[in-house]
Amino acid sequence: MRYRLTFIAGLALGYVIGTRAGHERYEQLKKSARQFAQNPAVRNTAESAAQSGRDLAGKAYHAVSDKVGEKVPASVADRVRSLRDRGQNGEDDWGTTNT
């Protein structure tokens, strides 16, 4: 019984100490991640990567819709063509019903 009590007390003490150390390390990592994200060079790089991704996605969309447009049902092809003609304003009427 004495060994069990010693083991449980040691386990509880280790848990409390480990939790505090883990929480402090978590806060330290969170602070350095926030500082990294607020760095102007990092923000500019992330924004340029996002813009490049949007540009490439637009090109891929047009390339795929040109090739696949003739192999899908006419109703879907018409919607793809109408979206292509709209440009990149992000609005579409997919999922809406015409009454």
N, CA, C and O atoms as a GROMACS GRO file, in nm:
protein
  396
    1MET      N    1   0.082  -0.119   0.000
    1MET     CA    2   0.000   0.000   0.000
    1MET      C    3   0.087   0.126   0.000
    1MET      O    4   0.055   0.225  -0.065
    2ARG      N    5   0.197   0.119   0.074
    2ARG     CA    6   0.287   0.232   0.083
    2ARG      C    7   0.346   0.265  -0.054
    2ARG      O    8   0.359   0.382  -0.089
    3TYR      N    9   0.381   0.164  -0.131
    3TYR     CA   10   0.440   0.184  -0.262
    3TYR      C   11   0.338   0.242  -0.361
    3TYR      O   12   0.372   0.325  -0.445
    4ARG      N   13   0.216   0.198  -0.348
    4ARG     CA   14   0.111   0.252  -0.434
    4ARG      C   15   0.089   0.400  -0.408
    4ARG      O   16   0.077   0.480  -0.501
    5LEU      N   17   0.084   0.436  -0.281
    5LEU     CA   18   0.065   0.575  -0.244
    5LEU      C   19   0.182   0.661  -0.292
    5LEU      O   20   0.160   0.771  -0.342
    6THR      N   21   0.304   0.611  -0.277
    6THR     CA   22   0.422   0.683  -0.326
    6THR      C   23   0.417   0.698  -0.477
    6THR      O   24   0.446   0.804  -0.531
    7PHE      N   25   0.378   0.591  -0.546
    7PHE     CA   26   0.370   0.594  -0.692
    7PHE      C   27   0.264   0.695  -0.737
    7PHE      O   28   0.289   0.774  -0.828
    8ILE      N   29   0.148   0.694  -0.676
    8ILE     CA   30   0.040   0.786  -0.713
    8ILE      C   31   0.080   0.930  -0.684
    8ILE      O   32   0.051   1.019  -0.764
    9ALA      N   33   0.145   0.955  -0.571
    9ALA     CA   34   0.191   1.090  -0.538
    9ALA      C   35   0.295   1.137  -0.640
    9ALA      O   36   0.291   1.252  -0.683
   10GLY      N   37   0.386   1.051  -0.676
   10GLY     CA   38   0.488   1.086  -0.777
   10GLY      C   39   0.426   1.111  -0.912
   10GLY      O   40   0.467   1.202  -0.984
   11LEU      N   41   0.327   1.031  -0.947
   11LEU     CA   42   0.258   1.049  -1.074
   11LEU      C   43   0.184   1.183  -1.078
   11LEU      O   44   0.190   1.254  -1.178
   12ALA      N   45   0.117   1.217  -0.969
   12ALA     CA   46   0.045   1.344  -0.962
   12ALA      C   47   0.141   1.462  -0.968
   12ALA      O   48   0.115   1.559  -1.039
   13LEU      N   49   0.251   1.454  -0.894
   13LEU     CA   50   0.350   1.561  -0.895
   13LEU      C   51   0.413   1.576  -1.034
   13LEU      O   52   0.431   1.688  -1.081
   14GLY      N   53   0.445   1.467  -1.098
   14GLY     CA   54   0.500   1.472  -1.233
   14GLY      C   55   0.403   1.531  -1.332
   14GLY      O   56   0.441   1.606  -1.422
   15TYR      N   57   0.277   1.497  -1.316
   15TYR     CA   58   0.175   1.552  -1.406
   15TYR      C   59   0.164   1.703  -1.390
   15TYR      O   60   0.158   1.775  -1.490
   16VAL      N   61   0.161   1.751  -1.265
   16VAL     CA   62   0.148   1.895  -1.241
   16VAL      C   63   0.270   1.969  -1.294
   16VAL      O   64   0.256   2.071  -1.362
   17ILE      N   65   0.388   1.920  -1.265
   17ILE     CA   66   0.511   1.986  -1.312
   17ILE      C   67   0.519   1.981  -1.465
   17ILE      O   68   0.554   2.080  -1.528
   18GLY      N   69   0.486   1.868  -1.523
   18GLY     CA   70   0.489   1.854  -1.668
   18GLY      C   71   0.386   1.942  -1.737
   18GLY      O   72   0.413   1.996  -1.844
   19THR      N   73   0.271   1.956  -1.677
   19THR     CA   74   0.167   2.040  -1.734
   19THR      C   75   0.210   2.186  -1.733
   19THR      O   76   0.190   2.258  -1.832
   20ARG      N   77   0.268   2.230  -1.625
   20ARG     CA   78   0.314   2.370  -1.618
   20ARG      C   79   0.424   2.394  -1.720
   20ARG      O   80   0.421   2.495  -1.791
   21ALA      N   81   0.520   2.303  -1.729
   21ALA     CA   82   0.630   2.319  -1.824
   21ALA      C   83   0.576   2.314  -1.967
   21ALA      O   84   0.620   2.391  -2.053
   22GLY      N   85   0.481   2.225  -1.992
   22GLY     CA   86   0.422   2.216  -2.125
   22GLY      C   87   0.344   2.340  -2.162
   22GLY      O   88   0.349   2.386  -2.276
   23HIS      N   89   0.273   2.396  -2.065
   23HIS     CA   90   0.196   2.517  -2.091
   23HIS      C   91   0.289   2.635  -2.118
   23HIS      O   92   0.262   2.716  -2.207
   24GLU      N   93   0.396   2.645  -2.043
   24GLU     CA   94   0.493   2.753  -2.066
   24GLU      C   95   0.556   2.740  -2.204
   24GLU      O   96   0.573   2.840  -2.274
   25ARG      N   97   0.592   2.619  -2.242
   25ARG     CA   98   0.652   2.597  -2.375
   25ARG      C   99   0.550   2.628  -2.484
   25ARG      O  100   0.586   2.684  -2.587
   26TYR      N  101   0.424   2.592  -2.462
   26TYR     CA  102   0.318   2.623  -2.559
   26TYR      C  103   0.304   2.774  -2.576
   26TYR      O  104   0.295   2.823  -2.688
   27GLU      N  105   0.303   2.847  -2.466
   27GLU     CA  106   0.292   2.993  -2.474
   27GLU      C  107   0.413   3.053  -2.545
   27GLU      O  108   0.399   3.149  -2.620
   28GLN      N  109   0.530   2.997  -2.521
   28GLN     CA  110   0.651   3.045  -2.587
   28GLN      C  111   0.643   3.020  -2.738
   28GLN      O  112   0.677   3.108  -2.817
   29LEU      N  113   0.599   2.903  -2.778
   29LEU     CA  114   0.584   2.871  -2.920
   29LEU      C  115   0.478   2.960  -2.985
   29LEU      O  116   0.496   3.006  -3.098
   30LYS      N  117   0.368   2.984  -2.914
   30LYS     CA  118   0.262   3.069  -2.967
   30LYS      C  119   0.312   3.211  -2.988
   30LYS      O  120   0.279   3.275  -3.088
   31LYS      N  121   0.391   3.262  -2.894
   31LYS     CA  122   0.445   3.397  -2.906
   31LYS      C  123   0.540   3.407  -3.025
   31LYS      O  124   0.533   3.503  -3.102
   32SER      N  125   0.629   3.309  -3.042
   32SER     CA  126   0.721   3.316  -3.155
   32SER      C  127   0.650   3.297  -3.288
   32SER      O  128   0.691   3.356  -3.388
   33ALA      N  129   0.546   3.217  -3.292
   33ALA     CA  130   0.469   3.202  -3.416
   33ALA      C  131   0.398   3.333  -3.450
   33ALA      O  132   0.390   3.370  -3.568
   34ARG      N  133   0.346   3.401  -3.352
   34ARG     CA  134   0.279   3.530  -3.375
   34ARG      C  135   0.379   3.633  -3.427
   34ARG      O  136   0.348   3.708  -3.520
   35GLN      N  137   0.498   3.638  -3.368
   35GLN     CA  138   0.601   3.730  -3.414
   35GLN      C  139   0.642   3.698  -3.557
   35GLN      O  140   0.662   3.789  -3.638
   36PHE      N  141   0.654   3.571  -3.589
   36PHE     CA  142   0.691   3.530  -3.724
   36PHE      C  143   0.584   3.571  -3.824
   36PHE      O  144   0.615   3.621  -3.932
   37ALA      N  145   0.458   3.551  -3.788
   37ALA     CA  146   0.348   3.585  -3.879
   37ALA      C  147   0.334   3.735  -3.898
   37ALA      O  148   0.284   3.779  -4.002
   38GLN      N  149   0.376   3.815  -3.802
   38GLN     CA  150   0.364   3.960  -3.812
   38GLN      C  151   0.483   4.024  -3.883
   38GLN      O  152   0.484   4.145  -3.905
   39ASN      N  153   0.583   3.945  -3.917
   39ASN     CA  154   0.699   3.996  -3.988
   39ASN      C  155   0.656   4.042  -4.127
   39ASN      O  156   0.592   3.964  -4.200
   40PRO      N  157   0.688   4.166  -4.167
   40PRO     CA  158   0.644   4.216  -4.298
   40PRO      C  159   0.693   4.132  -4.416
   40PRO      O  160   0.620   4.114  -4.513
   41ALA      N  161   0.814   4.081  -4.408
   41ALA     CA  162   0.866   3.999  -4.518
   41ALA      C  163   0.784   3.871  -4.533
   41ALA      O  164   0.756   3.827  -4.644
   42VAL      N  165   0.748   3.812  -4.421
   42VAL     CA  166   0.669   3.690  -4.424
   42VAL      C  167   0.529   3.719  -4.479
   42VAL      O  168   0.476   3.642  -4.559
   43ARG      N  169   0.471   3.828  -4.436
   43ARG     CA  170   0.336   3.865  -4.483
   43ARG      C  171   0.336   3.892  -4.633
   43ARG      O  172   0.245   3.848  -4.704
   44ASN      N  173   0.438   3.963  -4.683
   44ASN     CA  174   0.446   3.990  -4.826
   44ASN      C  175   0.464   3.862  -4.907
   44ASN      O  176   0.402   3.845  -5.012
   45THR      N  177   0.549   3.773  -4.857
   45THR     CA  178   0.571   3.646  -4.926
   45THR      C  179   0.443   3.563  -4.928
   45THR      O  180   0.409   3.504  -5.030
   46ALA      N  181   0.374   3.558  -4.817
   46ALA     CA  182   0.249   3.481  -4.811
   46ALA      C  183   0.144   3.539  -4.906
   46ALA      O  184   0.073   3.464  -4.973
   47GLU      N  185   0.134   3.671  -4.912
   47GLU     CA  186   0.036   3.734  -5.001
   47GLU      C  187   0.071   3.710  -5.147
   47GLU      O  188  -0.017   3.684  -5.229
   48SER      N  189   0.200   3.719  -5.181
   48SER     CA  190   0.238   3.694  -5.321
   48SER      C  191   0.215   3.549  -5.358
   48SER      O  192   0.176   3.519  -5.471
   49ALA      N  193   0.239   3.456  -5.264
   49ALA     CA  194   0.211   3.315  -5.292
   49ALA      C  195   0.061   3.292  -5.310
   49ALA      O  196   0.021   3.215  -5.397
   50ALA      N  197  -0.020   3.358  -5.230
   50ALA     CA  198  -0.166   3.344  -5.244
   50ALA      C  199  -0.212   3.400  -5.378
   50ALA      O  200  -0.297   3.340  -5.444
   51GLN      N  201  -0.156   3.513  -5.418
   51GLN     CA  202  -0.194   3.573  -5.546
   51GLN      C  203  -0.151   3.484  -5.663
   51GLN      O  204  -0.226   3.468  -5.759
   52SER      N  205  -0.032   3.427  -5.654
   52SER     CA  206   0.014   3.336  -5.758
   52SER      C  207  -0.077   3.213  -5.766
   52SER      O  208  -0.109   3.165  -5.875
   53GLY      N  209  -0.116   3.163  -5.651
   53GLY     CA  210  -0.208   3.049  -5.648
   53GLY      C  211  -0.341   3.080  -5.711
   53GLY      O  212  -0.396   2.998  -5.784
   54ARG      N  213  -0.394   3.200  -5.684
   54ARG     CA  214  -0.520   3.239  -5.746
   54ARG      C  215  -0.506   3.252  -5.897
   54ARG      O  216  -0.595   3.210  -5.971
   55ASP      N  217  -0.395   3.309  -5.942
   55ASP     CA  218  -0.373   3.323  -6.086
   55ASP      C  219  -0.363   3.187  -6.154
   55ASP      O  220  -0.424   3.164  -6.258
   56LEU      N  221  -0.286   3.096  -6.093
   56LEU     CA  222  -0.271   2.962  -6.151
   56LEU      C  223  -0.403   2.886  -6.149
   56LEU      O  224  -0.434   2.812  -6.242
   57ALA      N  225  -0.480   2.903  -6.043
   57ALA     CA  226  -0.610   2.836  -6.036
   57ALA      C  227  -0.703   2.887  -6.146
   57ALA      O  228  -0.777   2.809  -6.205
   58GLY      N  229  -0.699   3.016  -6.173
   58GLY     CA  230  -0.781   3.072  -6.281
   58GLY      C  231  -0.741   3.017  -6.416
   58GLY      O  232  -0.826   2.983  -6.498
   59LYS      N  233  -0.609   3.008  -6.440
   59LYS     CA  234  -0.560   2.952  -6.567
   59LYS      C  235  -0.601   2.805  -6.579
   59LYS      O  236  -0.645   2.761  -6.685
   60ALA      N  237  -0.586   2.730  -6.472
   60ALA     CA  238  -0.624   2.589  -6.474
   60ALA      C  239  -0.773   2.572  -6.498
   60ALA      O  240  -0.815   2.482  -6.571
   61TYR      N  241  -0.852   2.658  -6.435
   61TYR     CA  242  -0.997   2.653  -6.454
   61TYR      C  243  -1.033   2.672  -6.600
   61TYR      O  244  -1.115   2.598  -6.654
   62HIS      N  245  -0.971   2.770  -6.665
   62HIS     CA  246  -1.002   2.796  -6.805
   62HIS      C  247  -0.954   2.682  -6.894
   62HIS      O  248  -1.024   2.644  -6.988
   63ALA      N  249  -0.836   2.627  -6.867
   63ALA     CA  250  -0.783   2.518  -6.948
   63ALA      C  251  -0.871   2.394  -6.935
   63ALA      O  252  -0.901   2.328  -7.035
   64VAL      N  253  -0.912   2.362  -6.814
   64VAL     CA  254  -0.994   2.243  -6.793
   64VAL      C  255  -1.133   2.263  -6.852
   64VAL      O  256  -1.188   2.172  -6.915
   65SER      N  257  -1.190   2.380  -6.832
   65SER     CA  258  -1.325   2.402  -6.883
   65SER      C  259  -1.326   2.402  -7.035
   65SER      O  260  -1.426   2.362  -7.095
   66ASP      N  261  -1.218   2.446  -7.100
   66ASP     CA  262  -1.210   2.440  -7.246
   66ASP      C  263  -1.208   2.296  -7.296
   66ASP      O  264  -1.275   2.262  -7.393
   67LYS      N  265  -1.131   2.210  -7.228
   67LYS     CA  266  -1.117   2.071  -7.273
   67LYS      C  267  -1.234   1.984  -7.232
   67LYS      O  268  -1.273   1.894  -7.307
   68VAL      N  269  -1.291   2.007  -7.117
   68VAL     CA  270  -1.396   1.921  -7.065
   68VAL      C  271  -1.534   1.970  -7.108
   68VAL      O  272  -1.630   1.893  -7.104
   69GLY      N  273  -1.544   2.093  -7.149
   69GLY     CA  274  -1.672   2.152  -7.182
   69GLY      C  275  -1.753   2.074  -7.283
   69GLY      O  276  -1.876   2.072  -7.274
   70GLU      N  277  -1.689   2.009  -7.378
   70GLU     CA  278  -1.761   1.936  -7.482
   70GLU      C  279  -1.796   1.793  -7.441
   70GLU      O  280  -1.872   1.726  -7.510
   71LYS      N  281  -1.742   1.746  -7.330
   71LYS     CA  282  -1.762   1.608  -7.288
   71LYS      C  283  -1.859   1.594  -7.172
   71LYS      O  284  -1.876   1.485  -7.117
   72VAL      N  285  -1.921   1.701  -7.134
   72VAL     CA  286  -2.018   1.698  -7.024
   72VAL      C  287  -2.154   1.734  -7.079
   72VAL      O  288  -2.164   1.786  -7.190
   73PRO      N  289  -2.259   1.709  -7.004
   73PRO     CA  290  -2.393   1.745  -7.051
   73PRO      C  291  -2.402   1.895  -7.083
   73PRO      O  292  -2.330   1.976  -7.025
   74ALA      N  293  -2.489   1.928  -7.174
   74ALA     CA  294  -2.501   2.066  -7.221
   74ALA      C  295  -2.536   2.162  -7.108
   74ALA      O  296  -2.487   2.275  -7.107
   75SER      N  297  -2.618   2.120  -7.014
   75SER     CA  298  -2.656   2.211  -6.905
   75SER      C  299  -2.535   2.249  -6.820
   75SER      O  300  -2.523   2.364  -6.778
   76VAL      N  301  -2.448   2.154  -6.795
   76VAL     CA  302  -2.328   2.183  -6.715
   76VAL      C  303  -2.232   2.269  -6.797
   76VAL      O  304  -2.173   2.363  -6.744
   77ALA      N  305  -2.216   2.237  -6.925
   77ALA     CA  306  -2.125   2.315  -7.010
   77ALA      C  307  -2.171   2.460  -7.020
   77ALA      O  308  -2.089   2.551  -7.021
   78ASP      N  309  -2.302   2.481  -7.027
   78ASP     CA  310  -2.353   2.618  -7.033
   78ASP      C  311  -2.318   2.695  -6.906
   78ASP      O  312  -2.281   2.812  -6.912
   79ARG      N  313  -2.331   2.630  -6.793
   79ARG     CA  314  -2.296   2.698  -6.667
   79ARG      C  315  -2.148   2.729  -6.661
   79ARG      O  316  -2.109   2.837  -6.616
   80VAL      N  317  -2.064   2.636  -6.707
   80VAL     CA  318  -1.920   2.660  -6.706
   80VAL      C  319  -1.887   2.777  -6.798
   80VAL      O  320  -1.807   2.864  -6.762
   81ARG      N  321  -1.947   2.781  -6.915
   81ARG     CA  322  -1.922   2.891  -7.007
   81ARG      C  323  -1.968   3.024  -6.948
   81ARG      O  324  -1.901   3.126  -6.961
   82SER      N  325  -2.084   3.023  -6.882
   82SER     CA  326  -2.132   3.148  -6.822
   82SER      C  327  -2.040   3.194  -6.710
   82SER      O  328  -2.019   3.314  -6.693
   83LEU      N  329  -1.986   3.100  -6.634
   83LEU     CA  330  -1.891   3.138  -6.530
   83LEU      C  331  -1.762   3.193  -6.589
   83LEU      O  332  -1.705   3.289  -6.538
   84ARG      N  333  -1.718   3.132  -6.698
   84ARG     CA  334  -1.595   3.178  -6.762
   84ARG      C  335  -1.615   3.320  -6.815
   84ARG      O  336  -1.523   3.402  -6.807
   85ASP      N  337  -1.732   3.350  -6.867
   85ASP     CA  338  -1.759   3.481  -6.922
   85ASP      C  339  -1.771   3.588  -6.813
   85ASP      O  340  -1.748   3.706  -6.839
   86ARG      N  341  -1.806   3.548  -6.694
   86ARG     CA  342  -1.822   3.644  -6.585
   86ARG      C  343  -1.690   3.701  -6.537
   86ARG      O  344  -1.686   3.811  -6.482
   87GLY      N  345  -1.582   3.629  -6.557
   87GLY     CA  346  -1.453   3.676  -6.509
   87GLY      C  347  -1.423   3.621  -6.372
   87GLY      O  348  -1.465   3.510  -6.338
   88GLN      N  349  -1.353   3.696  -6.293
   88GLN     CA  350  -1.309   3.648  -6.162
   88GLN      C  351  -1.377   3.719  -6.048
   88GLN      O  352  -1.315   3.738  -5.943
   89ASN      N  353  -1.502   3.759  -6.063
   89ASN     CA  354  -1.569   3.829  -5.954
   89ASN      C  355  -1.618   3.736  -5.844
   89ASN      O  356  -1.664   3.783  -5.740
   90GLY      N  357  -1.609   3.604  -5.865
   90GLY     CA  358  -1.640   3.509  -5.760
   90GLY      C  359  -1.787   3.479  -5.740
   90GLY      O  360  -1.820   3.395  -5.655
   91GLU      N  361  -1.876   3.542  -5.812
   91GLU     CA  362  -2.018   3.516  -5.794
   91GLU      C  363  -2.062   3.408  -5.893
   91GLU      O  364  -2.019   3.406  -6.008
   92ASP      N  365  -2.148   3.320  -5.848
   92ASP     CA  366  -2.206   3.222  -5.938
   92ASP      C  367  -2.347   3.188  -5.892
   92ASP      O  368  -2.388   3.225  -5.782
   93ASP      N  369  -2.419   3.117  -5.977
   93ASP     CA  370  -2.554   3.080  -5.940
   93ASP      C  371  -2.568   2.928  -5.928
   93ASP      O  372  -2.677   2.874  -5.947
   94TRP      N  373  -2.459   2.861  -5.896
   94TRP     CA  374  -2.464   2.717  -5.878
   94TRP      C  375  -2.548   2.686  -5.755
   94TRP      O  376  -2.537   2.752  -5.652
   95GLY      N  377  -2.630   2.586  -5.767
   95GLY     CA  378  -2.713   2.545  -5.656
   95GLY      C  379  -2.842   2.621  -5.644
   95GLY      O  380  -2.923   2.593  -5.555
   96THR      N  381  -2.864   2.716  -5.730
   96THR     CA  382  -2.991   2.790  -5.726
   96THR      C  383  -3.085   2.728  -5.829
   96THR      O  384  -3.042   2.668  -5.927
   97THR      N  385  -3.212   2.745  -5.805
   97THR     CA  386  -3.310   2.691  -5.898
   97THR      C  387  -3.373   2.806  -5.974
   97THR      O  388  -3.400   2.913  -5.919
   98ASN      N  389  -3.395   2.783  -6.101
   98ASN     CA  390  -3.462   2.883  -6.184
   98ASN      C  391  -3.612   2.857  -6.178
   98ASN      O  392  -3.658   2.746  -6.206
   99THR      N  393  -3.687   2.959  -6.142
   99THR     CA  394  -3.833   2.940  -6.134
   99THR      C  395  -3.900   3.020  -6.241
   99THR      O  396  -4.023   3.018  -6.251
   0.00000   0.00000   0.00000
